[in-house]
Amino acid sequence: MKRILVLCTGNSCRSQLMHGFLAQMAGDRAEVYSAGVETHGVNPKAIAVMAEAGIDISGHTSNHVDEYQHIPFDYVITVCDNAKERCPWFPTTAELFHHNFPDPAKATGTPEEVMNVFREVRDMIRNYAQNFVNETIV
C-alpha cells in the first residue's frame, strides 16, 4: 500500500478535496493524508461540493505537516505554490508532485458564484487525482 501526503497552505480546501478524491479512487491501494503549513479548519464549502460529488469529507480534520514527519511517504503532492515554497523539509524518499490549483476560498461574488468556483476547482482536482491514480498508483 502506498502512502500519499497532500499539502496545501491551510489544509482547508484544495488539499481536502484532493485527499477525498485520492482516497476514493485509490481505494485499498493507498493510504492518504493531507496537511497544511498552517491549519485553518476544513472549509464547509469544500465539504458541500464534495458531498455533491458523492464523497463525504465531513470527518476530515485540518492537520499541520509537522504531525506526519514520522511517516515514510511514497508520494507528496503540493496543490498550491505557497505550500511548495513554505513546506518545511523533513526526511523523505517520497516522489514529489506539484500542481498549483486556484484557491476557491478567495472567490468573491454571490453565494452561488462562490460555490461555482468551488465546483470548478473541485472538478480540476478530480481530474488531476484520476490521472495521478491511473498513472502512479499501480
C-alpha positions as CSV (number, residue, x, y, z in Angstrom):
1,M,0.0,0.0,0.0
2,K,1.3,3.4,-1.0
3,R,1.3,6.4,1.4
4,I,0.3,9.8,-0.1
5,L,0.6,13.2,1.6
6,V,-1.3,16.1,0.1
7,L,-0.1,19.5,1.1
8,C,-1.7,23.0,0.9
9,T,-1.4,26.2,2.8
10,G,-4.1,25.7,5.4
11,N,-5.4,22.2,4.8
12,S,-8.9,23.6,4.4
13,C,-9.9,23.4,0.8
14,R,-7.7,22.1,-2.0
15,S,-5.8,19.5,-0.1
16,Q,-9.0,18.3,1.5
17,L,-10.6,17.9,-2.0
18,M,-7.6,16.0,-3.3
19,H,-7.5,13.9,-0.2
20,G,-11.1,12.9,-0.7
21,F,-10.7,12.0,-4.3
22,L,-7.5,10.1,-3.9
23,A,-8.9,8.1,-1.0
24,Q,-11.9,7.1,-3.1
25,M,-10.1,6.5,-6.4
26,A,-7.1,4.6,-5.0
27,G,-9.2,2.5,-2.5
28,D,-7.1,0.0,-0.7
29,R,-4.0,0.7,-2.9
30,A,-3.1,3.9,-0.9
31,E,-3.3,5.5,2.5
32,V,-4.0,9.2,2.0
33,Y,-3.1,12.0,4.4
34,S,-3.5,15.8,4.0
35,A,-1.9,18.6,5.8
36,G,-1.0,22.3,5.7
37,V,1.9,24.5,6.5
38,E,-0.8,26.2,8.7
39,T,-4.2,24.9,9.9
40,H,-7.4,26.8,9.0
41,G,-10.0,24.1,9.6
42,V,-11.9,22.3,6.9
43,N,-13.9,24.7,4.8
44,P,-17.7,24.0,4.9
45,K,-18.0,24.8,1.2
46,A,-15.3,22.2,0.4
47,I,-17.4,19.7,2.4
48,A,-20.5,20.7,0.5
49,V,-19.1,20.4,-3.0
50,M,-17.6,17.0,-2.2
51,A,-21.0,15.8,-0.9
52,E,-22.4,16.9,-4.3
53,A,-19.8,14.6,-5.9
54,G,-20.8,11.7,-3.6
55,I,-17.8,11.9,-1.2
56,D,-18.1,12.6,2.5
57,I,-15.2,14.6,3.9
58,S,-17.1,16.0,6.9
59,G,-15.0,13.9,9.2
60,H,-11.7,15.2,7.9
61,T,-9.6,17.4,10.2
62,S,-7.1,20.2,9.4
63,N,-3.7,18.9,10.2
64,H,-0.2,20.5,10.3
65,V,2.5,18.9,8.2
66,D,4.7,18.5,11.3
67,E,2.3,15.8,12.6
68,Y,3.4,13.5,9.8
69,Q,7.2,13.8,9.9
70,H,7.5,10.2,11.1
71,I,5.5,8.6,8.2
72,P,7.5,7.2,5.3
73,F,5.5,8.7,2.4
74,D,5.8,7.3,-1.1
75,Y,4.3,10.5,-2.7
76,V,4.0,14.1,-1.6
77,I,1.7,16.3,-3.7
78,T,1.6,20.0,-3.2
79,V,-1.5,21.6,-4.5
80,C,-0.5,25.3,-4.2
81,D,2.6,27.3,-4.8
82,N,2.6,28.7,-1.3
83,A,2.8,25.2,0.3
84,K,5.5,24.2,-2.1
85,E,7.6,27.2,-1.2
86,R,6.9,27.1,2.6
87,C,6.8,23.3,3.2
88,P,9.4,22.5,5.9
89,W,11.9,20.0,4.9
90,F,11.6,16.6,6.5
91,P,13.5,13.4,5.7
92,T,11.7,11.5,3.0
93,T,12.4,9.4,-0.1
94,A,8.9,10.4,-1.4
95,E,8.4,11.3,-5.0
96,L,7.3,14.9,-5.2
97,F,4.5,16.2,-7.3
98,H,3.2,19.7,-7.7
99,H,0.2,21.4,-9.3
100,N,-1.0,24.9,-8.4
101,F,-4.8,24.9,-8.2
102,P,-6.7,28.2,-7.7
103,D,-7.8,28.9,-4.2
104,P,-11.6,28.7,-4.1
105,A,-11.6,30.2,-0.6
106,K,-10.6,33.5,-2.3
107,A,-13.6,33.5,-4.6
108,T,-15.9,36.6,-4.5
109,G,-19.4,37.3,-5.7
110,T,-22.8,36.0,-4.9
111,P,-23.1,32.8,-2.8
112,E,-23.9,30.9,-6.0
113,E,-20.9,32.4,-7.8
114,V,-18.6,31.4,-5.0
115,M,-20.0,27.8,-4.9
116,N,-19.4,27.6,-8.7
117,V,-15.8,28.5,-8.2
118,F,-15.6,25.7,-5.6
119,R,-17.2,23.3,-8.1
120,E,-14.7,24.3,-10.8
121,V,-11.7,23.8,-8.6
122,R,-13.2,20.5,-7.3
123,D,-13.5,19.3,-10.9
124,M,-10.0,20.3,-11.7
125,I,-8.7,18.4,-8.7
126,R,-10.9,15.4,-9.5
127,N,-9.3,15.2,-13.0
128,Y,-5.8,15.5,-11.6
129,A,-6.5,12.9,-8.9
130,Q,-7.8,10.4,-11.5
131,N,-4.8,10.9,-13.7
132,F,-2.5,10.5,-10.7
133,V,-4.1,7.3,-9.6
134,N,-4.2,5.9,-13.2
135,E,-0.6,6.7,-13.9
136,T,1.1,6.4,-10.5
137,I,-0.7,4.0,-8.1
138,V,-0.2,0.5,-9.5
